[in-house]
Amino acid sequence: MMKPTARPACANFSSGPCAKRPGWSLENLKNAALGRSHRSKLGKAKLADVIERTRKVLGIPADYRIGIVPASDTGAVEMALWSLLGPRGVDMLAWESFGAGWVSDVAKQLKLKNARTIESGYGKLPDLAGVDFENDVVFTWNGTTSGVRVPNGDWIPADRKGLTICDATSATFAMRLPWDKLDVTTWSWQKVLGGEGQHGMLVLSPRAVERLTTYSPPWPMPKIFRLTQGGKLIEGVFKGETINTPSMLAVEDALDGLMWAEKIGGLDALVKRSEGNLAAIEAWAAKTPWVGFLAEDKAIRSCTSVCLVIKDPAVAALDADAKAAFSKKMVAALEAEKVAYDIDAYRDAPPGLRIWAGATVETSDLEALFGWLEWAFAEAKAGLSKAA
């Protein structure tokens, strides 16, 4: 097969850190508060601006607290788990790597005895009807490494007794989140808006705040996780007074992404862009016999971390290691041509390809990529035939 002539204008399809917004440049960060204290009037104003623009773009209720916390989405989730779990049983939902990681932390680090795991394999959701909302419930909205998302929040009752703790890092700004069903929501800057790493976001409902101020965990609490003092919420965390020193360059980048989101039409536009990208991939896959989706059920298919499997019979017949080698050969060829970076499946996931289709990715770049995917497959298949 001849190499395609069209090339993506941006070849960044990584699932985190994700592609910068269209038109981004370092010049956009020229007003960063570099060399200034994050506790200065200017520094706190910029951090507070991130919080308020986030509330506006996502439509987060006024009585929900929004905080900027250390250590990306991982730090935000761990902060919630260590601070809130314990007084009730907990249902841990897992259908991919990161959800499984939260299960492991609750079992092996917090060592909660009243925890149960509800799980399924890659490409599927567990039985959501089996969740007990008398318990606290921990889950990912979108499984970044499996390309599977929950279809909506209808399975979460309004009159639940426990808290819902949702890792939404690859969903926020690309999918609509039902805030009334979510008590704790977390994400990181480096996902859908293409920000820089290091910082996480933590959103707390009034129910979560009540838990924080009425419950003291029985284990030692690292300083970096502390959200209360003397039985009261540390309000400064939710006004731009971060627990640790943030990168003011990353803060400026986060503001740039939020202002871009506002400029193009807010959440409606972001969701439309991401869903449009998924639709483009689905249309290509429908006419490409060798490729399929890890999430076969369209209703639960992610519009950000799109996970593909190679279903060509000759490749499907290979063992797992050989399948992984085949996809890696494709990925290496694409990187060598500088048309797609970082699209191999996650290390714990089934072999295949993972293409980020979030709001900062242009549909035209995906459409240019498709021909290159077909070329890379043909090249790897030819190598497979020669080896046989």
N, C-alpha and C positions, 0 to 999 in steps of 0.2 A: 504494500500500500504506500502511495506517495505521501510525503509529509504535507499537511494542510498549509495553506498560505496565510490564513487569518490567524492572528495570535491574540490572546487576552491582553488588554491594556494593563491590567493588574493581574499578576499570577499568584497572588496571595490568597489561598483557600484554606489556610490553617484554622483549626477549631479552637485556637486560643494560644497566644494572643491572635486576635482576628484582624482582618484587613481594616486599614484606616478608611475613614469615610471618603467618598469621591471628592477630589479637589484638595485633600489635606496636604499641608507642607509644614516644615518647621517654622516658617514665618508666622503661622497661626498662633504660635506659642510665645510670641515676642513680648507679651505683657505679663508673663509669668512672674510671680513674686520671688524671684531667685535671690539668694543671699539675705532673705528676710525671715524672721521668725514666723512660724505658723501660728504663733499666739499673738502676733502683732494685729493691729486693727485691720490692716490689709489682708493678712493671711487668714484670719478668722472670717472675714467678709467673703473671701473667695470660697472657703469651705462651706459656709452657710449658703452661698449661692448654688453650689452643687446640690445641696440638699433640697432647696426650694425649687430649682429647675427640675430635679428628679421628680418631686411631688407633682409638679404641673404636667410634665410630659406623660407620666404613668397614671395620673388620676388617683393618686393615693389619698385616702380620706384624711381630713384635717386633724383628726384625733389619733392618727397613727404616728408613732415616732420613727424618724429616719436617721440612722447614724452611719458615719464613715468609720470603719474599723480596720485593724491591722490584718495582714496576712491573707489578703484576697478573699475569695469565697470560702476557702477552707477555714480561714480564721473566723469568719462570720458564722459558719455552721458550727464549728467547735465551741464558739462562745455561747451559742444558743443551747447546745447539748449539755455543756457543763453547768450552765447557769439555771436551766429550767427543768431538766429531767429529774425524776426521782419520786415525787409525791403520788404519781399514778403509774399504772402499767404503761408500757409503750409498745406500739406496733411499728416495726421497722420494715419499710417497703424497699425492695431492691430488685432491679432488673438489668443492672449494668454495673460497671466498675465503681463509680463514685458512690452510688447507693450502697453497694456492698462494703465500701470503706466505712461509711457511717455505722453500718451494722457491726463491723469489727470493733470500732471505737467504743460503742456502747457496751458490747459484750466483754471486751478485753481490757479496756482502760477504765471506764466507769463501773464495769462489772455489775450492771443492774440485773437482778434476779427475776424481775417481773417484766422482762422484755421478750417479745416473740417476733420472729422474722416471717414475713410474707413475701415470697420471691418467685421469680420466673426467669427463664433463660433469655439470652439476647434476642431482640426482635419481637418480644411479646411483653404484655403487661401482666402482673399478677392479678388475682381475683380481687378487684376493688370492693366488691360486695361483701367480702369477708372481713373487712377492716372494722375493728371495734372502736368506736369513737367515745366510749367511756375512757379509753386510754388516750395518751398523747400519741400522735402519729407523725412519723418522720419519713419524708419522701422527696424525690427529685421531680420537678415538674416535667423536665425534659432530660432524658438520659443522653448525655453528650456522647458517650462511647457506643451507644446502641441505636441512636436515631429514633428513639421511641419516646413519645410524650403522652401525658394523660390527655384525654380528648377535651375535658372541661372540668368544672368544679362541681358538677351536679351530684357526684358520689359523696361529697362532703356535706353532712347535715348542718343546718343553721343552729340547731339546738345541741350541738356536740358538748360533751362535758370536758374532754381533754383538749389540749392545744394541737394545732397543726403546725408543723415546722417544715418549711418547704425550701429546698435548695433549687432556686430558679435561675441559676447562673447562665444557662444557655437558652433561657426562655424570655427573660425580661427584655423589653424593648423590641420583641419580635412576635410575642404571643400575648393575648389578653389574659390577664390574671384576675380572678374574682377576689378582690381584697377582703370582702366580707367572709370568705371561707378560709382565709390564711391568717394565722396568728403571728407567725414568724416567717419572713421571706428574706432570702439572701441571694447575692450575686456579686460578681466582680467587674471591675471596669474594663478588663481586657476582652470581654466577650462581644455582645451584639453591637455596641457603639464603637468598638475598636480602640478602646483606651489602652493605657499602659498598665502593667501589672503592679502588684504590691497591695492595692487597697481593695477592701470589700465593703459591701453595703448591707446593713441590717435594718429591716423594717419590723416594727413591733405593733401589734394591735393593742387596744386597751386591755384585753384579756391577758395578753402576754405580760404587759406591764404590771398588772395585778399579781400575777404569779411571781414575778421578780421581787416585788416589794413585800410579799407575804410568806415567801419560802426561802429558807437558807439551806443550800446543799450540804450534805454531811462530809464532803471531801474538801481538801485544801483548794482554794481558788487562785490560780496564777493572776498576777496583777493585770496582765494583758487581757484577761477575760472579764474583769470586774465591771459590772454595770450598775451596782448599787453601793451605797455607803450609809451605814447606820439605818438600814431598812428603807432608804429612799433612793429613787432612781437618780443616777448622776446625769442631770439634765444637760450638762455641757456637751456630753458625747453627741447629743442630738441637735446641737446648735453650732457645730463646727469646731468644738474643742476636743480634738481627737485624743485617744488614749496614748498613742505614740506619735513620733514625728513623721508627718507625711512628706512625700515628695511634692513640692509646690509646682514642679514641672509637670508631674502626672496630674495634679489638680487642674492645671491650666488645660491640659489635654482633655480631661473629662468635661470641663466646661465647653470646650470647642465642640465635642461630640454632642452635647446636650443642645447647644445653640444651633447646630446643624439640624438636629431632630426637630426643633421648633420651627426652623426656617422651611423645611420641606412639608410640614403639615402635622407634626406630632406623632402620637402613637398610631393613628390611622394609617399614616403614610409608611411608617416603619413596618407595620404588620403587612401592609399591601406589598411592599418591596420583598419581604422575606417569603411570603406566600407565593408571590409571582416567580421567585427564583425556584421554589420547590416545583411549581407547575411546569416550568421550563425543563427541569431535570426529569420529571415524570413523562413529559411529552417525548423527550429524547429516548428515555428508557423503553417506552412503549413500542418504539420502532427499532430497538437495538437488541437482538435476540440473546446476546451473551451476558447481559447485565440485568440484575434485579435488585430489589430493596431488601435489606435485612429486616425491616419492618414491613411485612407483607400486607398488613391491614392498613389501608390508607387513612382510616380514622385516627390512628395513633402515630402516624408518620411525622417525624420532626420536619419543620421548615427551616431549621438552622443547621444542625449537625446531621447531614444527610448521609446515611451509611449504605453503601452499595456492596452487593456480593456478585461474584463472577459465576454465572450459572451455565456457562458453556459446558457441554457434557464431558469433554476431555479434561477440563480443569476441575470440574466438580468431582470427577472420579479420583483425583489426587488425594493423598493424605494431607493432614492439616499443615505440616511443615512445608510440603511441596506447594500447597495453595498459597501459603504466606510468601514463599520465594517467588511465585509467579506474580503476585500483586506488587511485591517489592521491586521486581524487575520493571514493571510498568511505571511505578512511581519514580524510580531512578532515571528512566528514559525521559520522562516528562520534566524532571528537574534539570537534567542535562540540557534540554531544549529551552529551559527557562520559561515554560508555559504553565507550570503548576507546581507549587511548593507545599510540602507537608500534608499530603492527602492519603497517606497510608492509614489503614485501620489502626485504632488504638491497640496498644500492646496486649491487653487482656481480652480484646474482642475477637470474634471470628475473622479470619482473613478476608480482606476486601479493600475497599476504598472509602474514605470519609471526606466529603466535600462540604465546606462551610458555605451556607447559602443565606446567611443573615443579612440584615438591612444595609450594611455597608458594601455588600458585593453587588456589582452591576450585572444585570441579566445578560447584557451583551458579552461580558467576559465569560460567563458560563457557556453561552452559545458558541463562542470561539473555542472554548475548551473541549467541547464534545468531539469535534473532529480529531483532536489530539489524543483523546482517550481511545478512540477507535484505532488510530494509528499505533498507539502504544500496545493495545491489546493484540493487534495483528503481528507486531514485532515479537512480543513475548510468546504468542502462539506458534509463530514460525520456529522460534528457538526450541519450543517444547517438541515440535514435530521432528526437528533434527536430532534432539537427544534421544527420542524414541527409536 
